Amino acid sequence: MAVKEVTQRRSSRIRRTIKAVANGRPRLSVHRTSKNIYVQVIDDANGRTLAAASTLEKDLKGSLKTGADTAAAAAVGKLIAERASKAGVKEVVFDRGAYIYHGRIKALADAAREGGLSF
């Protein structure tokens, strides 16, 4: 199997498990590239994005050295927690996609927890 196929299978397997245990909670979905990190709070029941944040935003981009380190991921985690609380979301399920829970993904999750999200 090609790497892309393995990644897609892993991502869909994790997402299927998350949706099964969500109990109506929105999903905190993370996408990581080599240069940036993106995160969304998605309501799967209605198919809507409730809040989003990334390292490409103007207020974050100027204060960060790069968008591809744990400091940037932590900043995005705090920002998504603020925006989710403004949207009325306190509890989410964490969707790490095909990425292992380590490094930037872990830094983002920890910062989101410190910001007030529970998962």
N, C-alpha and C positions, 0 to 999 in steps of 0.2 A: 504494500500500500504506500501511496505517496504521503509525504508529510502533511499536505493540505487536507487529505482525506482523513487522516488520523486526528488532526486538530478539529475538524468539523464534527467527527463522531464523538470526540471527547466533550466538546462544547454542547452538543445536543443532548448527550447523556446527562451532563450536569444540569442543564436547563430543565430537562424532563423531571429529574429528581426534585429540583427546587420548586417547580410548579405543583408537584404532588404534595409537598409539605407546607406550602405557602399559607393556606387557610385565609385567603383573601388579602394577604399583605402585599404591598408593592414590591417590586424586584429592584435591587440596586445592582445595575449591570455595569461592568468595567470593561473598557477596551484599552489595550496598551499597544503602542507602537514604539519604534526605536527612538523617536524624538519627542513624543507627547503621550499624555494619558487622558482618557475621556471617561466620564461616568454619568449615568442617567438613573433616575428613579422612575420606573415604568409601572403603570397600572395595567396588568395584563387582562383584567376583566373588561375594561373599556378600551384597551388598546391606545392609551394616551401616555405621553411623557409628562410627568408631574414636575420634575426639576432636572436640570442638567448643569454640568460644569466641566471645564477642561483647562489645560495649561495654555491654550491659545487665546484665552480672554485677556483683554487689554490690561485690566488691573492686576492680574497675576503675572502676565508675561514680562512686565517691566521690573517686577520685584524678584523674579527667579533667575538664577544663573543659567539653568537649562531646564527644559521641560521633561527631561528623561532621568531624573534621579529621585531618591526617596523624599527629599525635601519638597520637591514639586508635587509628588503624590500626596504628601501630608497636607500641603496647602489646598489641594483640590478636595481632599477628604473633608477638611473643615468647611470649605465653601459649600459643598453639597449638603452637609449637615444643616447649615444655616438655611439654605434654600428649601430643603425638604421640610424643615420645621415651619417655615413661612407658608408652605403649601399644606400644612396640617398633617404631615406624615411623621410619626414617631417610631414605628416599627417597620422593618423591611426584612427581606431575605436577601442574602448576599450572593450574587451571581458572578463568580470569578471567571466565567467563560472557560477557555481551555488553558488558562494560565495557572501555574502552581501558586499556592498561598505562601509567598515568600517575596522579600524585597519590596518593590514598589507596590505590589498588590496588598501586602500586609501593612505597609505604612499608610496606605489610603484607608484601609479598613479600620485601623487603630485610631486614626485621626477622625474618621466619621463617628466612631463610638464616643470619643472624647467630646465631639461636637453635639452629642445628644441623641444620635440614632441608636436604636437597639436592634441587634441581630445576633 
